[in-house]
Amino acid sequence: MSSRSTFPFRAAALALLVALTACTAPSESDRPLAPTAPPGAEPGSCWDRHISPAVIETVTVQVLVEPELRAPDGQILQPAVFRTETRQDIVRPRSQTWLQITCPVDMTPDFIASLQRALAVRGDYTGAITGSLDRPTRQAILRYQRRYGLESQLLSLESARRLGLISVAN
C-alpha cells in the first residue's frame, strides 16, 4: 500500500481524534472559582473558608406497640410488644465560616521563624527554627489554634495578634 492510499485514513483518524478531545470534561481551570473572601471584605485582606461538617447522631429507641395484659391477680398474661426504631438526628448542621488569615505575602522566612519561636515558647512547636512553613509548623499552628476552637493549619489573623506577631487591630 502506498503512502497516497493511506492519506484518507490518516486524515479521518486525525479528525476523529480532534473531535474526541472536544468531548472531554471541563478542566479545573474551566470551572467557576469559589469566592476567596466573604462579601464586604476589605480589599487586600486574606481569607480562608472553613467548613465544619454536620454532626449526625444515630438514635435507637424501643416504641411500645401493645401494652402487657395482666390478670386481675397481677399475673402477666401477655407481655408488652415493642418495636425498634432507628433514626438519625442532626446534632449540629454543616456550617461554613470565613477565617481571616495572614496573607501569604506576609509569611516571609523571618515571620515564620518568629512564629516558630512563639509557638515553641507555648509548647506547641518542638522542631528547629527554620523559617519554613513545613508540616511540623502547620501542625503546631493547628495545636495552638485548637485551644481557641479553631480547626485550621492556616494562621488566623487573630492568632497572629494573640502570639504578638502583628499589631493589634484598632
VMD Tcl script that builds the backbone (N, CA, C; Angstrom):
set m [mol new atoms 510]
animate dup $m
set s [atomselect $m all]
$s set {name element resname resid chain x y z} {
  {N N MET 1 A 0.846 -1.170 0.000}
  {CA C MET 1 A 0.000 0.000 0.000}
  {C C MET 1 A 0.890 1.231 0.000}
  {N N SER 2 A 0.623 2.188 -0.827}
  {CA C SER 2 A 1.466 3.385 -0.921}
  {C C SER 2 A 1.019 4.407 0.122}
  {N N SER 3 A 1.874 5.413 0.317}
  {CA C SER 3 A 1.549 6.439 1.301}
  {C C SER 3 A 0.374 7.285 0.842}
  {N N ARG 4 A 0.130 7.359 -0.504}
  {CA C ARG 4 A -1.026 8.105 -1.007}
  {C C ARG 4 A -2.327 7.413 -0.651}
  {N N SER 5 A -2.344 6.098 -0.635}
  {CA C SER 5 A -3.591 5.391 -0.348}
  {C C SER 5 A -3.914 5.414 1.149}
  {N N THR 6 A -2.940 5.671 2.033}
  {CA C THR 6 A -3.223 5.726 3.472}
  {C C THR 6 A -3.587 7.137 3.928}
  {N N PHE 7 A -3.410 8.135 3.079}
  {CA C PHE 7 A -3.709 9.511 3.466}
  {C C PHE 7 A -5.149 9.698 3.915}
  {N N PRO 8 A -6.161 9.192 3.177}
  {CA C PRO 8 A -7.543 9.422 3.640}
  {C C PRO 8 A -7.783 8.807 5.021}
  {N N PHE 9 A -7.168 7.659 5.297}
  {CA C PHE 9 A -7.366 7.026 6.609}
  {C C PHE 9 A -6.705 7.852 7.720}
  {N N ARG 10 A -5.517 8.360 7.447}
  {CA C ARG 10 A -4.832 9.185 8.447}
  {C C ARG 10 A -5.606 10.479 8.711}
  {N N ALA 11 A -6.125 11.080 7.657}
  {CA C ALA 11 A -6.886 12.325 7.812}
  {C C ALA 11 A -8.150 12.059 8.626}
  {N N ALA 12 A -8.826 10.929 8.378}
  {CA C ALA 12 A -10.046 10.590 9.121}
  {C C ALA 12 A -9.712 10.311 10.587}
  {N N ALA 13 A -8.607 9.624 10.838}
  {CA C ALA 13 A -8.203 9.335 12.214}
  {C C ALA 13 A -7.873 10.620 12.957}
  {N N LEU 14 A -7.198 11.554 12.316}
  {CA C LEU 14 A -6.858 12.823 12.936}
  {C C LEU 14 A -8.124 13.631 13.231}
  {N N ALA 15 A -9.072 13.653 12.302}
  {CA C ALA 15 A -10.330 14.368 12.517}
  {C C ALA 15 A -11.097 13.757 13.683}
  {N N LEU 16 A -11.095 12.420 13.797}
  {CA C LEU 16 A -11.767 11.743 14.903}
  {C C LEU 16 A -11.096 12.082 16.235}
  {N N LEU 17 A -9.789 12.121 16.252}
  {CA C LEU 17 A -9.052 12.463 17.466}
  {C C LEU 17 A -9.370 13.886 17.915}
  {N N VAL 18 A -9.419 14.824 16.995}
  {CA C VAL 18 A -9.746 16.217 17.318}
  {C C VAL 18 A -11.170 16.299 17.854}
  {N N ALA 19 A -12.097 15.571 17.261}
  {CA C ALA 19 A -13.487 15.581 17.717}
  {C C ALA 19 A -13.612 14.997 19.121}
  {N N LEU 20 A -12.865 13.930 19.402}
  {CA C LEU 20 A -12.942 13.319 20.730}
  {C C LEU 20 A -12.369 14.217 21.818}
  {N N THR 21 A -11.330 14.969 21.520}
  {CA C THR 21 A -10.762 15.856 22.538}
  {C C THR 21 A -11.731 16.975 22.879}
  {N N ALA 22 A -12.610 17.332 21.975}
  {CA C ALA 22 A -13.598 18.368 22.255}
  {C C ALA 22 A -14.679 17.855 23.201}
  {N N CYS 23 A -14.792 16.547 23.366}
  {CA C CYS 23 A -15.834 15.953 24.200}
  {C C CYS 23 A -15.382 15.677 25.626}
  {N N THR 24 A -14.202 16.090 26.006}
  {CA C THR 24 A -13.713 15.781 27.345}
  {C C THR 24 A -14.382 16.673 28.378}
  {N N ALA 25 A -14.330 16.246 29.618}
  {CA C ALA 25 A -14.908 17.016 30.718}
  {C C ALA 25 A -14.111 18.293 30.917}
  {N N PRO 26 A -14.775 19.344 31.437}
  {CA C PRO 26 A -14.045 20.591 31.655}
  {C C PRO 26 A -12.958 20.421 32.706}
  {N N SER 27 A -11.882 21.124 32.523}
  {CA C SER 27 A -10.780 21.039 33.479}
  {C C SER 27 A -11.086 21.916 34.680}
  {N N GLU 28 A -10.240 21.802 35.723}
  {CA C GLU 28 A -10.412 22.617 36.929}
  {C C GLU 28 A -10.405 24.106 36.589}
  {N N SER 29 A -9.558 24.491 35.618}
  {CA C SER 29 A -9.459 25.905 35.283}
  {C C SER 29 A -10.687 26.416 34.549}
  {N N ASP 30 A -11.515 25.514 33.974}
  {CA C ASP 30 A -12.722 25.927 33.268}
  {C C ASP 30 A -13.900 26.136 34.218}
  {N N ARG 31 A -13.828 25.570 35.409}
  {CA C ARG 31 A -14.932 25.673 36.359}
  {C C ARG 31 A -14.886 27.022 37.058}
  {N N PRO 32 A -16.072 27.564 37.422}
  {CA C PRO 32 A -16.058 28.841 38.135}
  {C C PRO 32 A -15.391 28.678 39.495}
  {N N LEU 33 A -14.622 29.666 39.897}
  {CA C LEU 33 A -13.909 29.617 41.168}
  {C C LEU 33 A -14.833 30.018 42.307}
  {N N ALA 34 A -14.636 29.405 43.456}
  {CA C ALA 34 A -15.376 29.793 44.644}
  {C C ALA 34 A -14.837 31.144 45.104}
  {N N PRO 35 A -15.675 31.938 45.751}
  {CA C PRO 35 A -15.174 33.237 46.208}
  {C C PRO 35 A -14.020 33.071 47.185}
  {N N THR 36 A -13.068 33.997 47.139}
  {CA C THR 36 A -11.892 33.902 48.002}
  {C C THR 36 A -12.008 34.798 49.224}
  {N N ALA 37 A -13.112 35.509 49.370}
  {CA C ALA 37 A -13.325 36.365 50.534}
  {C C ALA 37 A -14.823 36.529 50.744}
  {N N PRO 38 A -15.235 36.790 51.971}
  {CA C PRO 38 A -16.661 36.998 52.209}
  {C C PRO 38 A -17.118 38.319 51.600}
  {N N PRO 39 A -18.412 38.460 51.351}
  {CA C PRO 39 A -18.914 39.726 50.817}
  {C C PRO 39 A -18.568 40.874 51.777}
  {N N GLY 40 A -18.110 41.976 51.236}
  {CA C GLY 40 A -17.787 43.144 52.045}
  {C C GLY 40 A -16.409 43.116 52.687}
  {N N ALA 41 A -15.580 42.124 52.338}
  {CA C ALA 41 A -14.233 42.037 52.926}
  {C C ALA 41 A -13.390 43.208 52.448}
  {N N GLU 42 A -12.511 43.657 53.323}
  {CA C GLU 42 A -11.624 44.765 52.998}
  {C C GLU 42 A -10.685 44.357 51.864}
  {N N PRO 43 A -10.531 45.190 50.844}
  {CA C PRO 43 A -9.601 44.858 49.760}
  {C C PRO 43 A -8.192 44.640 50.303}
  {N N GLY 44 A -7.525 43.625 49.797}
  {CA C GLY 44 A -6.172 43.310 50.228}
  {C C GLY 44 A -6.106 42.390 51.437}
  {N N SER 45 A -7.263 42.092 52.046}
  {CA C SER 45 A -7.264 41.163 53.179}
  {C C SER 45 A -7.308 39.735 52.651}
  {N N CYS 46 A -6.832 38.788 53.446}
  {CA C CYS 46 A -6.763 37.394 53.016}
  {C C CYS 46 A -7.687 36.547 53.871}
  {N N TRP 47 A -8.348 35.608 53.232}
  {CA C TRP 47 A -9.375 34.813 53.894}
  {C C TRP 47 A -9.268 33.355 53.484}
  {N N ASP 48 A -9.802 32.507 54.341}
  {CA C ASP 48 A -9.934 31.082 54.040}
  {C C ASP 48 A -11.320 30.664 54.474}
  {N N ARG 49 A -11.927 29.808 53.696}
  {CA C ARG 49 A -13.259 29.302 54.033}
  {C C ARG 49 A -13.087 28.063 54.897}
  {N N HIS 50 A -13.727 28.062 56.047}
  {CA C HIS 50 A -13.646 26.936 56.983}
  {C C HIS 50 A -15.003 26.240 56.991}
  {N N ILE 51 A -15.020 24.963 56.606}
  {CA C ILE 51 A -16.267 24.205 56.554}
  {C C ILE 51 A -16.262 23.164 57.664}
  {N N SER 52 A -17.265 23.254 58.530}
  {CA C SER 52 A -17.430 22.275 59.601}
  {C C SER 52 A -18.493 21.281 59.157}
  {N N PRO 53 A -18.171 19.991 59.147}
  {CA C PRO 53 A -19.169 19.009 58.707}
  {C C PRO 53 A -20.293 18.892 59.725}
  {N N ALA 54 A -21.413 18.400 59.251}
  {CA C ALA 54 A -22.544 18.162 60.144}
  {C C ALA 54 A -22.190 17.051 61.121}
  {N N VAL 55 A -22.757 17.145 62.310}
  {CA C VAL 55 A -22.603 16.089 63.297}
  {C C VAL 55 A -23.941 15.379 63.371}
  {N N ILE 56 A -23.919 14.084 63.040}
  {CA C ILE 56 A -25.151 13.296 62.992}
  {C C ILE 56 A -25.064 12.189 64.026}
  {N N GLU 57 A -26.145 12.020 64.774}
  {CA C GLU 57 A -26.200 11.010 65.822}
  {C C GLU 57 A -27.269 9.985 65.455}
  {N N THR 58 A -26.918 8.718 65.554}
  {CA C THR 58 A -27.895 7.660 65.317}
  {C C THR 58 A -28.540 7.297 66.649}
  {N N VAL 59 A -29.869 7.368 66.680}
  {CA C VAL 59 A -30.632 7.111 67.897}
  {C C VAL 59 A -31.505 5.882 67.671}
  {N N THR 60 A -31.441 4.934 68.589}
  {CA C THR 60 A -32.287 3.734 68.539}
  {C C THR 60 A -33.159 3.736 69.786}
  {N N VAL 61 A -34.481 3.621 69.582}
  {CA C VAL 61 A -35.422 3.620 70.706}
  {C C VAL 61 A -36.386 2.445 70.561}
  {N N GLN 62 A -36.927 2.028 71.695}
  {CA C GLN 62 A -37.960 0.990 71.718}
  {C C GLN 62 A -39.303 1.695 71.870}
  {N N VAL 63 A -40.228 1.420 70.940}
  {CA C VAL 63 A -41.543 2.052 70.961}
  {C C VAL 63 A -42.581 0.990 71.329}
  {N N LEU 64 A -43.427 1.310 72.307}
  {CA C LEU 64 A -44.470 0.391 72.759}
  {C C LEU 64 A -45.541 0.281 71.685}
  {N N VAL 65 A -45.790 -0.956 71.214}
  {CA C VAL 65 A -46.823 -1.206 70.209}
  {C C VAL 65 A -48.107 -1.647 70.919}
  {N N GLU 66 A -47.978 -2.625 71.825}
  {CA C GLU 66 A -49.130 -3.115 72.611}
  {C C GLU 66 A -48.690 -3.254 74.065}
  {N N PRO 67 A -49.485 -2.711 75.009}
  {CA C PRO 67 A -49.110 -2.873 76.413}
  {C C PRO 67 A -49.329 -4.318 76.875}
  {N N GLU 68 A -48.742 -4.658 77.990}
  {CA C GLU 68 A -48.904 -6.010 78.527}
  {C C GLU 68 A -50.338 -6.205 78.998}
  {N N LEU 69 A -50.759 -7.469 79.017}
  {CA C LEU 69 A -52.077 -7.831 79.541}
  {C C LEU 69 A -51.875 -8.558 80.860}
  {N N ARG 70 A -52.602 -8.119 81.907}
  {CA C ARG 70 A -52.470 -8.728 83.234}
  {C C ARG 70 A -53.815 -9.289 83.678}
  {N N ALA 71 A -53.697 -10.355 84.388}
  {CA C ALA 71 A -54.893 -10.954 85.015}
  {C C ALA 71 A -55.247 -10.116 86.245}
  {N N PRO 72 A -56.479 -10.266 86.768}
  {CA C PRO 72 A -56.865 -9.500 87.966}
  {C C PRO 72 A -55.941 -9.732 89.157}
  {N N ASP 73 A -55.292 -10.880 89.193}
  {CA C ASP 73 A -54.387 -11.140 90.316}
  {C C ASP 73 A -52.977 -10.567 90.076}
  {N N GLY 74 A -52.761 -9.895 88.916}
  {CA C GLY 74 A -51.483 -9.270 88.623}
  {C C GLY 74 A -50.549 -10.102 87.769}
  {N N GLN 75 A -50.922 -11.340 87.478}
  {CA C GLN 75 A -50.075 -12.204 86.653}
  {C C GLN 75 A -50.108 -11.700 85.205}
  {N N ILE 76 A -48.936 -11.714 84.561}
  {CA C ILE 76 A -48.842 -11.247 83.166}
  {C C ILE 76 A -49.344 -12.351 82.256}
  {N N LEU 77 A -50.401 -11.995 81.499}
  {CA C LEU 77 A -50.964 -12.949 80.551}
  {C C LEU 77 A -50.279 -12.838 79.187}
  {N N GLN 78 A -49.980 -11.625 78.812}
  {CA C GLN 78 A -49.308 -11.398 77.516}
  {C C GLN 78 A -48.307 -10.255 77.723}
  {N N PRO 79 A -47.026 -10.484 77.415}
  {CA C PRO 79 A -46.047 -9.414 77.604}
  {C C PRO 79 A -46.275 -8.270 76.610}
  {N N ALA 80 A -45.746 -7.145 76.958}
  {CA C ALA 80 A -45.838 -5.983 76.075}
  {C C ALA 80 A -45.069 -6.258 74.789}
  {N N VAL 81 A -45.511 -5.597 73.713}
  {CA C VAL 81 A -44.862 -5.743 72.404}
  {C C VAL 81 A -44.228 -4.386 72.052}
  {N N PHE 82 A -42.961 -4.456 71.708}
  {CA C PHE 82 A -42.218 -3.239 71.328}
  {C C PHE 82 A -41.673 -3.401 69.915}
  {N N ARG 83 A -41.424 -2.285 69.286}
  {CA C ARG 83 A -40.703 -2.312 68.005}
  {C C ARG 83 A -39.521 -1.359 68.138}
  {N N THR 84 A -38.470 -1.687 67.423}
  {CA C THR 84 A -37.245 -0.881 67.468}
  {C C THR 84 A -37.272 0.126 66.324}
  {N N GLU 85 A -37.037 1.382 66.661}
  {CA C GLU 85 A -36.948 2.435 65.645}
  {C C GLU 85 A -35.553 3.045 65.710}
  {N N THR 86 A -34.942 3.174 64.562}
  {CA C THR 86 A -33.625 3.808 64.472}
  {C C THR 86 A -33.761 5.005 63.550}
  {N N ARG 87 A -33.245 6.129 64.014}
  {CA C ARG 87 A -33.286 7.346 63.189}
  {C C ARG 87 A -31.980 8.100 63.376}
  {N N GLN 88 A -31.733 9.001 62.460}
  {CA C GLN 88 A -30.537 9.833 62.557}
  {C C GLN 88 A -30.969 11.271 62.801}
  {N N ASP 89 A -30.405 11.860 63.832}
  {CA C ASP 89 A -30.691 13.248 64.180}
  {C C ASP 89 A -29.457 14.097 63.891}
  {N N ILE 90 A -29.675 15.264 63.318}
  {CA C ILE 90 A -28.575 16.198 63.093}
  {C C ILE 90 A -28.376 16.974 64.386}
  {N N VAL 91 A -27.242 16.724 65.029}
  {CA C VAL 91 A -26.912 17.399 66.283}
  {C C VAL 91 A -26.433 18.815 65.985}
  {N N ARG 92 A -25.582 18.945 64.966}
  {CA C ARG 92 A -25.095 20.250 64.541}
  {C C ARG 92 A -25.062 20.248 63.019}
  {N N PRO 93 A -25.749 21.182 62.369}
  {CA C PRO 93 A -25.737 21.193 60.893}
  {C C PRO 93 A -24.379 21.622 60.345}
  {N N ARG 94 A -24.130 21.277 59.094}
  {CA C ARG 94 A -22.907 21.693 58.397}
  {C C ARG 94 A -22.887 23.218 58.374}
  {N N SER 95 A -21.706 23.773 58.595}
  {CA C SER 95 A -21.618 25.231 58.573}
  {C C SER 95 A -20.362 25.663 57.823}
  {N N GLN 96 A -20.452 26.848 57.303}
  {CA C GLN 96 A -19.327 27.436 56.590}
  {C C GLN 96 A -19.057 28.800 57.201}
  {N N THR 97 A -17.830 29.019 57.584}
  {CA C THR 97 A -17.445 30.316 58.137}
  {C C THR 97 A -16.197 30.802 57.412}
  {N N TRP 98 A -15.979 32.079 57.479}
  {CA C TRP 98 A -14.795 32.679 56.888}
  {C C TRP 98 A -13.793 32.969 57.992}
  {N N LEU 99 A -12.540 32.733 57.704}
  {CA C LEU 99 A -11.457 32.925 58.647}
  {C C LEU 99 A -10.459 33.896 58.029}
  {N N GLN 100 A -10.259 35.040 58.677}
  {CA C GLN 100 A -9.268 35.979 58.164}
  {C C GLN 100 A -7.896 35.457 58.559}
  {N N ILE 101 A -7.030 35.295 57.572}
  {CA C ILE 101 A -5.708 34.702 57.784}
  {C C ILE 101 A -4.613 35.706 57.438}
  {N N THR 102 A -3.396 35.387 57.872}
  {CA C THR 102 A -2.255 36.196 57.457}
  {C C THR 102 A -2.038 35.944 55.971}
  {N N CYS 103 A -1.791 36.998 55.243}
  {CA C CYS 103 A -1.630 36.878 53.792}
  {C C CYS 103 A -0.342 36.121 53.464}
  {N N PRO 104 A -0.369 35.289 52.425}
  {CA C PRO 104 A 0.830 34.539 52.034}
  {C C PRO 104 A 2.041 35.426 51.790}
  {N N VAL 105 A 1.828 36.629 51.271}
  {CA C VAL 105 A 2.950 37.531 51.001}
  {C C VAL 105 A 3.637 37.950 52.301}
  {N N ASP 106 A 2.907 37.938 53.418}
  {CA C ASP 106 A 3.476 38.311 54.713}
  {C C ASP 106 A 4.185 37.145 55.400}
  {N N MET 107 A 4.010 35.945 54.895}
  {CA C MET 107 A 4.609 34.762 55.518}
  {C C MET 107 A 6.048 34.584 55.022}
  {N N THR 108 A 6.882 35.543 55.358}
  {CA C THR 108 A 8.298 35.522 54.972}
  {C C THR 108 A 9.055 34.555 55.881}
  {N N PRO 109 A 10.246 34.142 55.496}
  {CA C PRO 109 A 11.024 33.262 56.374}
  {C C PRO 109 A 11.252 33.869 57.767}
  {N N ASP 110 A 11.492 35.182 57.844}
  {CA C ASP 110 A 11.675 35.824 59.155}
  {C C ASP 110 A 10.400 35.752 59.993}
  {N N PHE 111 A 9.247 36.006 59.355}
  {CA C PHE 111 A 7.966 35.943 60.069}
  {C C PHE 111 A 7.705 34.522 60.556}
  {N N ILE 112 A 7.962 33.537 59.694}
  {CA C ILE 112 A 7.731 32.135 60.055}
  {C C ILE 112 A 8.664 31.710 61.187}
  {N N ALA 113 A 9.908 32.174 61.167}
  {CA C ALA 113 A 10.839 31.868 62.260}
  {C C ALA 113 A 10.328 32.460 63.573}
  {N N SER 114 A 9.789 33.682 63.526}
  {CA C SER 114 A 9.201 34.292 64.731}
  {C C SER 114 A 7.985 33.501 65.195}
  {N N LEU 115 A 7.195 33.047 64.241}
  {CA C LEU 115 A 6.035 32.208 64.555}
  {C C LEU 115 A 6.483 30.921 65.245}
  {N N GLN 116 A 7.514 30.280 64.703}
  {CA C GLN 116 A 8.026 29.042 65.300}
  {C C GLN 116 A 8.524 29.282 66.725}
  {N N ARG 117 A 9.210 30.397 66.946}
  {CA C ARG 117 A 9.688 30.716 68.303}
  {C C ARG 117 A 8.512 30.958 69.248}
  {N N ALA 118 A 7.495 31.691 68.788}
  {CA C ALA 118 A 6.329 31.985 69.629}
  {C C ALA 118 A 5.577 30.701 69.978}
  {N N LEU 119 A 5.466 29.795 69.021}
  {CA C LEU 119 A 4.786 28.520 69.281}
  {C C LEU 119 A 5.631 27.621 70.184}
  {N N ALA 120 A 6.950 27.687 70.037}
  {CA C ALA 120 A 7.853 26.881 70.875}
  {C C ALA 120 A 7.762 27.317 72.333}
  {N N VAL 121 A 7.702 28.622 72.575}
  {CA C VAL 121 A 7.602 29.148 73.946}
  {C C VAL 121 A 6.327 28.634 74.611}
  {N N ARG 122 A 5.269 28.459 73.831}
  {CA C ARG 122 A 3.986 27.989 74.367}
  {C C ARG 122 A 3.880 26.460 74.383}
  {N N GLY 123 A 4.936 25.770 73.955}
  {CA C GLY 123 A 4.963 24.310 73.995}
  {C C GLY 123 A 4.276 23.622 72.830}
  {N N ASP 124 A 3.941 24.367 71.778}
  {CA C ASP 124 A 3.241 23.774 70.634}
  {C C ASP 124 A 4.188 23.342 69.517}
  {N N TYR 125 A 5.404 23.873 69.504}
  {CA C TYR 125 A 6.355 23.558 68.432}
  {C C TYR 125 A 7.660 23.095 69.068}
  {N N THR 126 A 8.156 21.941 68.613}
  {CA C THR 126 A 9.393 21.393 69.185}
  {C C THR 126 A 10.504 21.253 68.148}
  {N N GLY 127 A 10.226 21.655 66.918}
  {CA C GLY 127 A 11.222 21.494 65.861}
  {C C GLY 127 A 12.257 22.607 65.858}
  {N N ALA 128 A 13.132 22.540 64.858}
  {CA C ALA 128 A 14.169 23.560 64.677}
  {C C ALA 128 A 13.539 24.833 64.116}
  {N N ILE 129 A 14.121 25.959 64.437}
  {CA C ILE 129 A 13.660 27.248 63.902}
  {C C ILE 129 A 14.256 27.376 62.503}
  {N N THR 130 A 13.443 27.083 61.497}
  {CA C THR 130 A 13.913 27.029 60.112}
  {C C THR 130 A 13.416 28.176 59.252}
  {N N GLY 131 A 12.329 28.821 59.657}
  {CA C GLY 131 A 11.732 29.859 58.813}
  {C C GLY 131 A 10.954 29.269 57.664}
  {N N SER 132 A 10.685 27.977 57.741}
  {CA C SER 132 A 9.963 27.278 56.678}
  {C C SER 132 A 8.597 26.826 57.203}
  {N N LEU 133 A 7.569 27.066 56.418}
  {CA C LEU 133 A 6.208 26.668 56.809}
  {C C LEU 133 A 6.013 25.194 56.443}
  {N N ASP 134 A 6.732 24.338 57.164}
  {CA C ASP 134 A 6.703 22.906 56.900}
  {C C ASP 134 A 5.578 22.239 57.697}
  {N N ARG 135 A 5.481 20.934 57.548}
  {CA C ARG 135 A 4.413 20.180 58.216}
  {C C ARG 135 A 4.442 20.333 59.734}
  {N N PRO 136 A 5.605 20.205 60.409}
  {CA C PRO 136 A 5.604 20.390 61.868}
  {C C PRO 136 A 5.117 21.779 62.300}
  {N N THR 137 A 5.427 22.796 61.499}
  {CA C THR 137 A 4.981 24.151 61.827}
  {C C THR 137 A 3.466 24.258 61.667}
  {N N ARG 138 A 2.931 23.703 60.579}
  {CA C ARG 138 A 1.470 23.743 60.376}
  {C C ARG 138 A 0.749 22.964 61.470}
  {N N GLN 139 A 1.318 21.838 61.897}
  {CA C GLN 139 A 0.712 21.054 62.981}
  {C C GLN 139 A 0.736 21.848 64.291}
  {N N ALA 140 A 1.811 22.585 64.534}
  {CA C ALA 140 A 1.901 23.416 65.742}
  {C C ALA 140 A 0.865 24.543 65.704}
  {N N ILE 141 A 0.661 25.133 64.528}
  {CA C ILE 141 A -0.369 26.168 64.374}
  {C C ILE 141 A -1.726 25.575 64.724}
  {N N LEU 142 A -2.003 24.389 64.208}
  {CA C LEU 142 A -3.274 23.717 64.487}
  {C C LEU 142 A -3.439 23.464 65.990}
  {N N ARG 143 A -2.388 22.943 66.636}
  {CA C ARG 143 A -2.457 22.686 68.085}
  {C C ARG 143 A -2.758 23.970 68.853}
  {N N TYR 144 A -2.072 25.034 68.502}
  {CA C TYR 144 A -2.274 26.305 69.188}
  {C C TYR 144 A -3.705 26.818 68.983}
  {N N GLN 145 A -4.170 26.791 67.751}
  {CA C GLN 145 A -5.479 27.371 67.438}
  {C C GLN 145 A -6.632 26.531 67.973}
  {N N ARG 146 A -6.416 25.238 68.148}
  {CA C ARG 146 A -7.474 24.383 68.712}
  {C C ARG 146 A -7.897 24.856 70.102}
  {N N ARG 147 A -6.965 25.410 70.858}
  {CA C ARG 147 A -7.303 25.922 72.199}
  {C C ARG 147 A -8.365 27.000 72.138}
  {N N TYR 148 A -8.473 27.644 70.996}
  {CA C TYR 148 A -9.429 28.738 70.816}
  {C C TYR 148 A -10.595 28.322 69.915}
  {N N GLY 149 A -10.753 27.004 69.734}
  {CA C GLY 149 A -11.882 26.486 68.968}
  {C C GLY 149 A -11.737 26.590 67.469}
  {N N LEU 150 A -10.533 26.701 66.985}
  {CA C LEU 150 A -10.297 26.861 65.545}
  {C C LEU 150 A -9.536 25.662 65.011}
  {N N GLU 151 A -10.149 24.929 64.094}
  {CA C GLU 151 A -9.537 23.740 63.477}
  {C C GLU 151 A -8.942 24.136 62.135}
  {N N SER 152 A -7.775 24.746 62.142}
  {CA C SER 152 A -7.142 25.160 60.891}
  {C C SER 152 A -5.630 25.191 61.055}
  {N N GLN 153 A -4.929 24.783 59.998}
  {CA C GLN 153 A -3.472 24.859 59.971}
  {C C GLN 153 A -3.003 26.189 59.390}
  {N N LEU 154 A -3.945 27.002 58.911}
  {CA C LEU 154 A -3.598 28.329 58.411}
  {C C LEU 154 A -3.637 29.295 59.584}
  {N N LEU 155 A -2.636 30.136 59.712}
  {CA C LEU 155 A -2.542 31.058 60.837}
  {C C LEU 155 A -3.574 32.168 60.688}
  {N N SER 156 A -4.518 32.200 61.626}
  {CA C SER 156 A -5.531 33.257 61.588}
  {C C SER 156 A -4.901 34.573 62.017}
  {N N LEU 157 A -5.502 35.651 61.555}
  {CA C LEU 157 A -5.024 36.972 61.931}
  {C C LEU 157 A -5.143 37.154 63.444}
  {N N GLU 158 A -6.228 36.645 64.016}
  {CA C GLU 158 A -6.438 36.747 65.462}
  {C C GLU 158 A -5.342 35.995 66.224}
  {N N SER 159 A -4.965 34.802 65.755}
  {CA C SER 159 A -3.898 34.042 66.416}
  {C C SER 159 A -2.559 34.760 66.290}
  {N N ALA 160 A -2.303 35.339 65.125}
  {CA C ALA 160 A -1.048 36.084 64.928}
  {C C ALA 160 A -0.978 37.263 65.889}
  {N N ARG 161 A -2.109 37.931 66.118}
  {CA C ARG 161 A -2.150 39.032 67.090}
  {C C ARG 161 A -1.940 38.507 68.507}
  {N N ARG 162 A -2.609 37.399 68.833}
  {CA C ARG 162 A -2.507 36.807 70.169}
  {C C ARG 162 A -1.064 36.378 70.464}
  {N N LEU 163 A -0.362 35.920 69.428}
  {CA C LEU 163 A 1.040 35.490 69.591}
  {C C LEU 163 A 1.999 36.680 69.607}
  {N N GLY 164 A 1.486 37.875 69.343}
  {CA C GLY 164 A 2.341 39.071 69.339}
  {C C GLY 164 A 3.139 39.225 68.069}
  {N N LEU 165 A 2.698 38.604 66.976}
  {CA C LEU 165 A 3.458 38.665 65.723}
  {C C LEU 165 A 3.063 39.844 64.851}
  {N N ILE 166 A 1.844 40.328 65.036}
  {CA C ILE 166 A 1.387 41.503 64.275}
  {C C ILE 166 A 0.708 42.456 65.247}
  {N N SER 167 A 0.544 43.678 64.829}
  {CA C SER 167 A -0.029 44.672 65.725}
  {C C SER 167 A -1.513 44.395 65.958}
  {N N VAL 168 A -1.978 44.876 67.080}
  {CA C VAL 168 A -3.362 44.692 67.466}
  {C C VAL 168 A -4.220 45.611 66.610}
  {N N ALA 169 A -5.396 45.116 66.200}
  {CA C ALA 169 A -6.304 45.900 65.368}
  {C C ALA 169 A -6.809 47.109 66.148}
  {N N ASN 170 A -7.091 48.187 65.417}
  {CA C ASN 170 A -7.603 49.418 66.059}
  {C C ASN 170 A -9.028 49.245 66.475}
}
mol reanalyze $m
mol bondsrecalc $m
mol representation Tube
mol addrep $m
